[in-house]
Every structure is written in structure tokens, then in C-alpha cells.
Amino acid sequence: MLSIFKVLSSQAWEEATITGIIPRVNDDCDDLGIAVYKYTDLANVCQELYEKSDYPVALEFAEGSYSEQLDWTEVDNAGGYPVGRINVESLLADLVLNIYSFEVTQTDKGVEYKISGE
């Protein structure tokens, strides 16, 4: 089973658990859809888009949940990783398979993210 991942702040995820709708966040553009990523790119996404104080989490979805609305774009971002765009109004919290948190460490190069347990 292939998976796709949505990264958002832990506060946004808390809101989603109440409303059932995952809110659009800073990497979502109304005209381009909702951004999703591959597992191997999650730490880079956090590095590029989130602050340590955001306590980002990654939500795992089965790719089949949104396969008809999912398009992968060419690498056109600073991190050099592909971005999937799902052309729906919002993602549903009920479709989340797993939630991943990140270990955050301060290094001489800045803040680094690593999926907890890796």
C-alpha cells in the first residue's frame, strides 16, 4: 500500500480532531490544491515550512483515498522534493491512518527534524 502524507502543526491537527476537517495550512494554495508529500521528504518539509514551536506532525493517508484527485508536480521548491496536490476542498480526519511526530534538535546548522522512532 502506498501512502501520502500531510504535514501540519499540532495545533491544526487538534482542530481537525474536533471538526473532522483538516484545515488548509501554509503550503496549500487555493488554486493548486492541498499539498501532500512522500515519507522520505517529511523532515525536509518540516525544515522548510515549520518552526520548532509549531510542533509539526505528519498525517498518513492511503494514496488510494485521494488517487483520482492527486497529481504530482515537478520539483519546483527550495527543498528539491516532489509535491503532490490533491484537488479537493479539504482532507477528512477520518481517513488518517497514522500520525507521526518529529524529534527536533538544535545543531550548529539550525533546527533539524527527524521522525520520532527512526
MIMILO-66793 format. One record per residue: residue in one letter; chain; z, x, y of N, C-alpha, C in turn. Coordinates in steps of 0.02 Angstrom, whole numbers, plus 50000, padded with zeros to 5 digits. Each point is the difference from the previous one (the first is absolute). Last residue first. Layout:
N
<rokol rest="A" kette="A" n_c3="Z" n_c1="X" n_c2="Y" ca_c3="Z" ca_c1="X" ca_c2="Y" c_c3="Z" c_c1="X" c_c2="Y"/>
...
END
This chain:
118
<rokol rest="E" kette="A" n_c3="50723" n_c1="50639" n_c2="50340" ca_c3="49945" ca_c1="50044" ca_c2="49977" c_c3="50025" c_c1="50071" c_c2="49993"/>
<rokol rest="G" kette="A" n_c3="50132" n_c1="49811" n_c2="50084" ca_c3="49996" ca_c1="50006" ca_c2="49928" c_c3="49944" c_c1="50044" c_c2="49975"/>
<rokol rest="S" kette="A" n_c3="49975" n_c1="49888" n_c2="50239" ca_c3="50064" ca_c1="50012" ca_c2="49965" c_c3="49990" c_c1="50002" c_c2="49925"/>
<rokol rest="I" kette="A" n_c3="49810" n_c1="50072" n_c2="50175" ca_c3="50022" ca_c1="49939" ca_c2="49966" c_c3="50063" c_c1="50016" c_c2="49961"/>
<rokol rest="K" kette="A" n_c3="49942" n_c1="50131" n_c2="50223" ca_c3="49986" ca_c1="50006" ca_c2="49929" c_c3="50026" c_c1="49936" c_c2="49967"/>
<rokol rest="Y" kette="A" n_c3="49951" n_c1="50127" n_c2="50264" ca_c3="50016" ca_c1="49942" ca_c2="49958" c_c3="49980" c_c1="50014" c_c2="49927"/>
<rokol rest="E" kette="A" n_c3="50069" n_c1="50145" n_c2="50245" ca_c3="49957" ca_c1="49993" ca_c2="49941" c_c3="50025" c_c1="49942" c_c2="49957"/>
<rokol rest="V" kette="A" n_c3="50018" n_c1="50113" n_c2="50271" ca_c3="50025" ca_c1="49954" ca_c2="49950" c_c3="49950" c_c1="49995" c_c2="49943"/>
<rokol rest="G" kette="A" n_c3="49993" n_c1="50227" n_c2="50137" ca_c3="50012" ca_c1="49931" ca_c2="50022" c_c3="50028" c_c1="49958" c_c2="49943"/>
<rokol rest="K" kette="A" n_c3="49958" n_c1="50239" n_c2="49995" ca_c3="49936" ca_c1="49971" ca_c2="50018" c_c3="50007" c_c1="49929" c_c2="50026"/>
<rokol rest="D" kette="A" n_c3="50184" n_c1="50126" n_c2="49915" ca_c3="49978" ca_c1="50035" ca_c2="50061" c_c3="49932" c_c1="49975" c_c2="50023"/>
<rokol rest="T" kette="A" n_c3="50142" n_c1="49823" n_c2="49868" ca_c3="49982" ca_c1="50070" ca_c2="49986" c_c3="49980" c_c1="50033" c_c2="50066"/>
<rokol rest="Q" kette="A" n_c3="50131" n_c1="49766" n_c2="49891" ca_c3="49980" ca_c1="50035" ca_c2="50061" c_c3="49986" c_c1="50072" c_c2="49981"/>
<rokol rest="T" kette="A" n_c3="49986" n_c1="49766" n_c2="49845" ca_c3="50033" ca_c1="50063" ca_c2="50013" c_c3="49971" c_c1="50030" c_c2="50064"/>
<rokol rest="V" kette="A" n_c3="50016" n_c1="49759" n_c2="49838" ca_c3="49977" ca_c1="50029" ca_c2="50062" c_c3="50039" c_c1="50064" c_c2="50012"/>
<rokol rest="E" kette="A" n_c3="49924" n_c1="49816" n_c2="49794" ca_c3="50049" ca_c1="50050" ca_c2="50020" c_c3="49970" c_c1="50034" c_c2="50061"/>
<rokol rest="F" kette="A" n_c3="49938" n_c1="49743" n_c2="49918" ca_c3="49982" ca_c1="50070" ca_c2="50011" c_c3="50061" c_c1="50042" c_c2="50016"/>
<rokol rest="S" kette="A" n_c3="49930" n_c1="49756" n_c2="49853" ca_c3="50030" ca_c1="50028" ca_c2="50061" c_c3="49982" c_c1="50074" c_c2="50003"/>
<rokol rest="Y" kette="A" n_c3="49887" n_c1="49768" n_c2="49875" ca_c3="50018" ca_c1="50071" ca_c2="49998" c_c3="50030" c_c1="50021" c_c2="50067"/>
<rokol rest="I" kette="A" n_c3="49945" n_c1="49767" n_c2="49836" ca_c3="50015" ca_c1="50025" ca_c2="50067" c_c3="50023" c_c1="50071" c_c2="49993"/>
<rokol rest="N" kette="A" n_c3="49842" n_c1="49809" n_c2="49845" ca_c3="50054" ca_c1="50049" ca_c2="50006" c_c3="50008" c_c1="50020" c_c2="50073"/>
<rokol rest="L" kette="A" n_c3="49856" n_c1="49817" n_c2="49941" ca_c3="50021" ca_c1="50020" ca_c2="49933" c_c3="50061" c_c1="50046" c_c2="50001"/>
<rokol rest="V" kette="A" n_c3="49895" n_c1="49797" n_c2="50169" ca_c3="50023" ca_c1="50069" ca_c2="49998" c_c3="50026" c_c1="50014" c_c2="49929"/>
<rokol rest="L" kette="A" n_c3="49922" n_c1="49784" n_c2="50088" ca_c3="49953" ca_c1="50040" ca_c2="49959" c_c3="50020" c_c1="50073" c_c2="49995"/>
<rokol rest="D" kette="A" n_c3="50116" n_c1="49831" n_c2="50134" ca_c3="50006" ca_c1="49982" ca_c2="49929" c_c3="49955" c_c1="50043" c_c2="49955"/>
<rokol rest="A" kette="A" n_c3="49994" n_c1="50010" n_c2="50242" ca_c3="50055" ca_c1="50038" ca_c2="49971" c_c3="50008" c_c1="49986" c_c2="49926"/>
<rokol rest="L" kette="A" n_c3="49767" n_c1="49984" n_c2="50140" ca_c3="50055" ca_c1="49958" ca_c2="49977" c_c3="50053" c_c1="50042" c_c2="49966"/>
<rokol rest="L" kette="A" n_c3="49811" n_c1="50047" n_c2="50209" ca_c3="50015" ca_c1="50013" ca_c2="49930" c_c3="50062" c_c1="49960" c_c2="49981"/>
<rokol rest="S" kette="A" n_c3="49809" n_c1="49935" n_c2="50197" ca_c3="50064" ca_c1="50034" ca_c2="49985" c_c3="50006" c_c1="50012" c_c2="49925"/>
<rokol rest="E" kette="A" n_c3="49794" n_c1="49928" n_c2="50104" ca_c3="50045" ca_c1="49991" ca_c2="50057" c_c3="50065" c_c1="50037" c_c2="49990"/>
<rokol rest="V" kette="A" n_c3="49780" n_c1="50095" n_c2="49883" ca_c3="50039" ca_c1="49938" ca_c2="49995" c_c3="50046" c_c1="49997" c_c2="50062"/>
<rokol rest="N" kette="A" n_c3="49836" n_c1="50184" n_c2="49895" ca_c3="49980" ca_c1="49950" ca_c2="50050" c_c3="50034" c_c1="49933" c_c2="49986"/>
<rokol rest="I" kette="A" n_c3="50051" n_c1="50272" n_c2="49950" ca_c3="49999" ca_c1="49935" ca_c2="49968" c_c3="49988" c_c1="49948" c_c2="50054"/>
<rokol rest="R" kette="A" n_c3="49958" n_c1="50279" n_c2="49966" ca_c3="50010" ca_c1="49944" ca_c2="50046" c_c3="49993" c_c1="49935" c_c2="49962"/>
<rokol rest="G" kette="A" n_c3="50053" n_c1="50283" n_c2="49953" ca_c3="49973" ca_c1="49937" ca_c2="49978" c_c3="50015" c_c1="49947" c_c2="50052"/>
<rokol rest="V" kette="A" n_c3="49971" n_c1="50278" n_c2="50017" ca_c3="50039" ca_c1="49941" ca_c2="50017" c_c3="49965" c_c1="49939" c_c2="49973"/>
<rokol rest="P" kette="A" n_c3="50008" n_c1="50289" n_c2="49951" ca_c3="49965" ca_c1="49936" ca_c2="50006" c_c3="50049" c_c1="49944" c_c2="50016"/>
<rokol rest="Y" kette="A" n_c3="50041" n_c1="50256" n_c2="50084" ca_c3="50006" ca_c1="49960" ca_c2="49939" c_c3="49964" c_c1="49934" c_c2="50009"/>
<rokol rest="G" kette="A" n_c3="50051" n_c1="50187" n_c2="50166" ca_c3="49947" ca_c1="50016" ca_c2="49953" c_c3="50004" c_c1="49962" c_c2="49934"/>
<rokol rest="G" kette="A" n_c3="50135" n_c1="50004" n_c2="50219" ca_c3="50028" ca_c1="50024" ca_c2="49937" c_c3="49948" c_c1="50017" c_c2="49948"/>
<rokol rest="A" kette="A" n_c3="49948" n_c1="49904" n_c2="50218" ca_c3="50025" ca_c1="50068" ca_c2="50008" c_c3="50025" c_c1="50029" c_c2="49934"/>
<rokol rest="N" kette="A" n_c3="49810" n_c1="49813" n_c2="49987" ca_c3="50065" ca_c1="50004" ca_c2="50032" c_c3="50023" c_c1="50073" c_c2="50001"/>
<rokol rest="D" kette="A" n_c3="49809" n_c1="49886" n_c2="49886" ca_c3="49988" ca_c1="50004" ca_c2="50072" c_c3="50065" c_c1="50003" c_c2="50039"/>
<rokol rest="V" kette="A" n_c3="49868" n_c1="49984" n_c2="49743" ca_c3="50056" ca_c1="50035" ca_c2="50030" c_c3="49986" c_c1="50011" c_c2="50074"/>
<rokol rest="E" kette="A" n_c3="49892" n_c1="49788" n_c2="49881" ca_c3="49992" ca_c1="50073" ca_c2="49998" c_c3="50062" c_c1="50031" c_c2="50032"/>
<rokol rest="T" kette="A" n_c3="50039" n_c1="49762" n_c2="49897" ca_c3="49961" ca_c1="50031" ca_c2="50053" c_c3="49992" c_c1="50075" c_c2="49987"/>
<rokol rest="W" kette="A" n_c3="50038" n_c1="49768" n_c2="49839" ca_c3="50025" ca_c1="50067" ca_c2="50017" c_c3="49954" c_c1="50031" c_c2="50052"/>
<rokol rest="D" kette="A" n_c3="50066" n_c1="49733" n_c2="49932" ca_c3="49947" ca_c1="50048" ca_c2="50011" c_c3="50033" c_c1="50067" c_c2="50017"/>
<rokol rest="L" kette="A" n_c3="50069" n_c1="49732" n_c2="49899" ca_c3="50016" ca_c1="50071" ca_c2="50012" c_c3="49937" c_c1="50042" c_c2="50007"/>
<rokol rest="Q" kette="A" n_c3="50033" n_c1="49758" n_c2="49939" ca_c3="50004" ca_c1="50010" ca_c2="50072" c_c3="50009" c_c1="50074" c_c2="50019"/>
<rokol rest="E" kette="A" n_c3="49989" n_c1="49923" n_c2="49772" ca_c3="49942" ca_c1="49970" ca_c2="50032" c_c3="49998" c_c1="50011" c_c2="50075"/>
<rokol rest="S" kette="A" n_c3="50187" n_c1="50076" n_c2="49865" ca_c3="49938" ca_c1="50038" ca_c2="49988" c_c3="49939" c_c1="49970" c_c2="50035"/>
<rokol rest="Y" kette="A" n_c3="50256" n_c1="49958" n_c2="49986" ca_c3="49960" ca_c1="49992" ca_c2="50060" c_c3="49931" c_c1="50032" c_c2="49992"/>
<rokol rest="S" kette="A" n_c3="50158" n_c1="49993" n_c2="49820" ca_c3="50028" ca_c1="49946" ca_c2="50041" c_c3="49956" c_c1="49985" c_c2="50061"/>
<rokol rest="G" kette="A" n_c3="49963" n_c1="50183" n_c2="49843" ca_c3="49968" ca_c1="49937" ca_c2="49985" c_c3="50026" c_c1="49942" c_c2="50042"/>
<rokol rest="E" kette="A" n_c3="50098" n_c1="50218" n_c2="50005" ca_c3="49938" ca_c1="49999" ca_c2="50038" c_c3="49964" c_c1="49933" c_c2="49990"/>
<rokol rest="A" kette="A" n_c3="50264" n_c1="50018" n_c2="49987" ca_c3="49944" ca_c1="50009" ca_c2="49954" c_c3="49936" c_c1="49995" c_c2="50040"/>
<rokol rest="F" kette="A" n_c3="50219" n_c1="50084" n_c2="50125" ca_c3="49964" ca_c1="49939" ca_c2="49981" c_c3="49949" c_c1="50019" c_c2="49946"/>
<rokol rest="E" kette="A" n_c3="50234" n_c1="50109" n_c2="50138" ca_c3="49946" ca_c1="50006" ca_c2="49952" c_c3="49973" c_c1="49931" c_c2="49983"/>
<rokol rest="L" kette="A" n_c3="50134" n_c1="50123" n_c2="50219" ca_c3="49997" ca_c1="49941" ca_c2="49956" c_c3="49939" c_c1="50007" c_c2="49955"/>
<rokol rest="A" kette="A" n_c3="50168" n_c1="50173" n_c2="50152" ca_c3="49933" ca_c1="49986" ca_c2="49976" c_c3="50004" c_c1="49942" c_c2="49951"/>
<rokol rest="V" kette="A" n_c3="50156" n_c1="50092" n_c2="50226" ca_c3="49997" ca_c1="49984" ca_c2="49928" c_c3="49927" c_c1="49987" c_c2="49983"/>
<rokol rest="P" kette="A" n_c3="50155" n_c1="50127" n_c2="50218" ca_c3="49943" ca_c1="49966" ca_c2="49969" c_c3="50009" c_c1="49989" c_c2="49925"/>
<rokol rest="Y" kette="A" n_c3="50149" n_c1="50056" n_c2="50215" ca_c3="50016" ca_c1="49994" ca_c2="49929" c_c3="49943" c_c1="49964" c_c2="49963"/>
<rokol rest="D" kette="A" n_c3="50031" n_c1="50066" n_c2="50241" ca_c3="49967" ca_c1="49939" ca_c2="49975" c_c3="50019" c_c1="49986" c_c2="49927"/>
<rokol rest="S" kette="A" n_c3="50065" n_c1="50200" n_c2="50127" ca_c3="50043" ca_c1="49943" ca_c2="50012" c_c3="49970" c_c1="49933" c_c2="49977"/>
<rokol rest="K" kette="A" n_c3="49875" n_c1="50206" n_c2="49993" ca_c3="50055" ca_c1="50003" ca_c2="49951" c_c3="50044" c_c1="49938" c_c2="50006"/>
<rokol rest="E" kette="A" n_c3="49752" n_c1="49967" n_c2="50078" ca_c3="50055" ca_c1="50043" ca_c2="50021" c_c3="50054" c_c1="49998" c_c2="49946"/>
<rokol rest="Y" kette="A" n_c3="49721" n_c1="49953" n_c2="49974" ca_c3="50068" ca_c1="49976" ca_c2="50004" c_c3="50049" c_c1="50054" c_c2="50025"/>
<rokol rest="L" kette="A" n_c3="49753" n_c1="50023" n_c2="49954" ca_c3="50009" ca_c1="49936" ca_c2="50035" c_c3="50072" c_c1="49979" c_c2="50013"/>
<rokol rest="E" kette="A" n_c3="49914" n_c1="50210" n_c2="49886" ca_c3="49955" ca_c1="49986" ca_c2="50057" c_c3="50022" c_c1="49940" c_c2="50041"/>
<rokol rest="Q" kette="A" n_c3="50118" n_c1="50066" n_c2="49801" ca_c3="50000" ca_c1="50057" ca_c2="50046" c_c3="49962" c_c1="49983" c_c2="50064"/>
<rokol rest="C" kette="A" n_c3="49994" n_c1="49847" n_c2="49821" ca_c3="50065" ca_c1="50000" ca_c2="50034" c_c3="50003" c_c1="50054" c_c2="50053"/>
<rokol rest="V" kette="A" n_c3="49811" n_c1="49997" n_c2="49865" ca_c3="50000" ca_c1="49941" ca_c2="50043" c_c3="50066" c_c1="49997" c_c2="50039"/>
<rokol rest="N" kette="A" n_c3="49980" n_c1="50165" n_c2="49835" ca_c3="49960" ca_c1="50016" ca_c2="50059" c_c3="49998" c_c1="49942" c_c2="50050"/>
<rokol rest="A" kette="A" n_c3="50106" n_c1="49969" n_c2="49792" ca_c3="50040" ca_c1="50045" ca_c2="50041" c_c3="49962" c_c1="50019" c_c2="50064"/>
<rokol rest="L" kette="A" n_c3="49885" n_c1="49864" n_c2="49840" ca_c3="50055" ca_c1="49966" ca_c2="50033" c_c3="50042" c_c1="50046" c_c2="50045"/>
<rokol rest="D" kette="A" n_c3="49797" n_c1="50034" n_c2="49847" ca_c3="49997" ca_c1="50009" ca_c2="50073" c_c3="50061" c_c1="49973" c_c2="50038"/>
<rokol rest="T" kette="A" n_c3="49955" n_c1="49984" n_c2="49757" ca_c3="50001" ca_c1="50071" ca_c2="50017" c_c3="50001" c_c1="50013" c_c2="50075"/>
<rokol rest="Y" kette="A" n_c3="49980" n_c1="49776" n_c2="49908" ca_c3="50066" ca_c1="50029" ca_c2="49989" c_c3="50003" c_c1="50072" c_c2="50024"/>
<rokol rest="K" kette="A" n_c3="49824" n_c1="49842" n_c2="50120" ca_c3="50010" ca_c1="50022" ca_c2="49931" c_c3="50068" c_c1="50034" c_c2="49995"/>
<rokol rest="Y" kette="A" n_c3="49945" n_c1="49803" n_c2="50187" ca_c3="49988" ca_c1="50070" ca_c2="49983" c_c3="50008" c_c1="50011" c_c2="49925"/>
<rokol rest="V" kette="A" n_c3="49953" n_c1="49801" n_c2="50219" ca_c3="50035" ca_c1="50018" ca_c2="49938" c_c3="49977" c_c1="50070" c_c2="49980"/>
<rokol rest="A" kette="A" n_c3="49986" n_c1="49810" n_c2="50226" ca_c3="49991" ca_c1="50066" ca_c2="49971" c_c3="50042" c_c1="50009" c_c2="49937"/>
<rokol rest="I" kette="A" n_c3="49882" n_c1="49776" n_c2="50120" ca_c3="50065" ca_c1="50030" ca_c2="49986" c_c3="49990" c_c1="50065" c_c2="49962"/>
<rokol rest="G" kette="A" n_c3="49808" n_c1="49899" n_c2="50172" ca_c3="50040" ca_c1="49978" ca_c2="49943" c_c3="50065" c_c1="50038" c_c2="49993"/>
<rokol rest="L" kette="A" n_c3="49822" n_c1="50008" n_c2="50178" ca_c3="49985" ca_c1="50040" ca_c2="49941" c_c3="50040" c_c1="49979" c_c2="49938"/>
<rokol rest="D" kette="A" n_c3="50019" n_c1="49902" n_c2="50225" ca_c3="49929" ca_c1="49996" ca_c2="49983" c_c3="49982" c_c1="50038" c_c2="49936"/>
<rokol rest="D" kette="A" n_c3="50226" n_c1="49997" n_c2="50088" ca_c3="49978" ca_c1="49931" ca_c2="49988" c_c3="49928" c_c1="49997" c_c2="49977"/>
<rokol rest="C" kette="A" n_c3="50155" n_c1="50208" n_c2="49945" ca_c3="49960" ca_c1="49978" ca_c2="50058" c_c3="49974" c_c1="49930" c_c2="49984"/>
<rokol rest="D" kette="A" n_c3="50209" n_c1="50177" n_c2="49911" ca_c3="49958" ca_c1="49942" ca_c2="49987" c_c3="49964" c_c1="49980" c_c2="50065"/>
<rokol rest="D" kette="A" n_c3="50170" n_c1="50174" n_c2="49976" ca_c3="49935" ca_c1="50023" ca_c2="49974" c_c3="49953" c_c1="49942" c_c2="49983"/>
<rokol rest="N" kette="A" n_c3="50229" n_c1="49966" n_c2="50088" ca_c3="49961" ca_c1="50042" ca_c2="50045" c_c3="49933" c_c1="50024" c_c2="49974"/>
<rokol rest="V" kette="A" n_c3="50096" n_c1="49776" n_c2="49891" ca_c3="50036" ca_c1="50056" ca_c2="50031" c_c3="49950" c_c1="50045" c_c2="50036"/>
<rokol rest="R" kette="A" n_c3="50039" n_c1="49730" n_c2="49890" ca_c3="49953" ca_c1="50053" ca_c2="50019" c_c3="50040" c_c1="50054" c_c2="50036"/>
<rokol rest="P" kette="A" n_c3="50131" n_c1="49845" n_c2="49823" ca_c3="49972" ca_c1="50002" ca_c2="50067" c_c3="49949" c_c1="50056" c_c2="50009"/>
<rokol rest="I" kette="A" n_c3="50068" n_c1="49848" n_c2="49782" ca_c3="50007" ca_c1="50069" ca_c2="50022" c_c3="49967" c_c1="50006" c_c2="50068"/>
<rokol rest="I" kette="A" n_c3="50115" n_c1="49780" n_c2="49880" ca_c3="49938" ca_c1="50027" ca_c2="50027" c_c3="50014" c_c1="50071" c_c2="50024"/>
<rokol rest="G" kette="A" n_c3="50171" n_c1="49855" n_c2="49918" ca_c3="49951" ca_c1="50000" ca_c2="49946" c_c3="49933" c_c1="50029" c_c2="50021"/>
<rokol rest="T" kette="A" n_c3="50224" n_c1="49973" n_c2="50121" ca_c3="49943" ca_c1="49955" ca_c2="50015" c_c3="49951" c_c1="49993" c_c2="49942"/>
<rokol rest="I" kette="A" n_c3="50195" n_c1="50141" n_c2="49981" ca_c3="50024" ca_c1="49936" ca_c2="50026" c_c3="49942" c_c1="49951" c_c2="50007"/>
<rokol rest="T" kette="A" n_c3="49963" n_c1="50223" n_c2="49934" ca_c3="50038" ca_c1="49969" ca_c2="49947" c_c3="50027" c_c1="49932" c_c2="50021"/>
<rokol rest="A" kette="A" n_c3="49884" n_c1="50135" n_c2="50157" ca_c3="49954" ca_c1="49971" ca_c2="49950" c_c3="50038" c_c1="49966" c_c2="49943"/>
<rokol rest="E" kette="A" n_c3="50119" n_c1="50120" n_c2="50167" ca_c3="49972" ca_c1="49939" ca_c2="50028" c_c3="49956" c_c1="49965" c_c2="49949"/>
<rokol rest="E" kette="A" n_c3="50081" n_c1="50210" n_c2="49942" ca_c3="50055" ca_c1="49952" ca_c2="50001" c_c3="49976" c_c1="49933" c_c2="50027"/>
<rokol rest="W" kette="A" n_c3="49851" n_c1="50180" n_c2="50011" ca_c3="50006" ca_c1="49975" ca_c2="49931" c_c3="50057" c_c1="49948" c_c2="49996"/>
<rokol rest="A" kette="A" n_c3="49969" n_c1="50112" n_c2="50204" ca_c3="49945" ca_c1="49953" ca_c2="49989" c_c3="50003" c_c1="49971" c_c2="49929"/>
<rokol rest="Q" kette="A" n_c3="50155" n_c1="50167" n_c2="50052" ca_c3="50016" ca_c1="49939" ca_c2="50038" c_c3="49945" c_c1="49948" c_c2="49990"/>
<rokol rest="S" kette="A" n_c3="49972" n_c1="50216" n_c2="49909" ca_c3="50046" ca_c1="49960" ca_c2="49960" c_c3="50019" c_c1="49936" c_c2="50036"/>
<rokol rest="S" kette="A" n_c3="49762" n_c1="50106" n_c2="50051" ca_c3="50070" ca_c1="50017" ca_c2="50011" c_c3="50044" c_c1="49957" c_c2="49956"/>
<rokol rest="L" kette="A" n_c3="49755" n_c1="50052" n_c2="49910" ca_c3="50029" ca_c1="49968" ca_c2="50059" c_c3="50072" c_c1="50021" c_c2="50007"/>
<rokol rest="V" kette="A" n_c3="49754" n_c1="50024" n_c2="49839" ca_c3="50057" ca_c1="50035" ca_c2="50028" c_c3="50023" c_c1="49963" c_c2="50062"/>
<rokol rest="K" kette="A" n_c3="49852" n_c1="49945" n_c2="49762" ca_c3="50008" ca_c1="49985" ca_c2="50071" c_c3="50063" c_c1="50035" c_c2="50023"/>
<rokol rest="F" kette="A" n_c3="49819" n_c1="50028" n_c2="49777" ca_c3="50065" ca_c1="50004" ca_c2="50030" c_c3="49997" c_c1="49985" c_c2="50075"/>
<rokol rest="I" kette="A" n_c3="49869" n_c1="49968" n_c2="49735" ca_c3="49992" ca_c1="50017" ca_c2="50070" c_c3="50068" c_c1="49993" c_c2="50033"/>
<rokol rest="S" kette="A" n_c3="49902" n_c1="50036" n_c2="49728" ca_c3="50044" ca_c1="49972" ca_c2="50051" c_c3="49977" c_c1="50022" c_c2="50069"/>
<rokol rest="L" kette="A" n_c3="49907" n_c1="49964" n_c2="49723" ca_c3="49997" ca_c1="50036" ca_c2="50062" c_c3="50045" c_c1="49965" c_c2="50051"/>
<rokol rest="M" kette="A" n_c3="50004" n_c1="50009" n_c2="49721" ca_c3="50000" ca_c1="49958" ca_c2="50059" c_c3="50000" c_c1="50044" c_c2="50062"/>
END
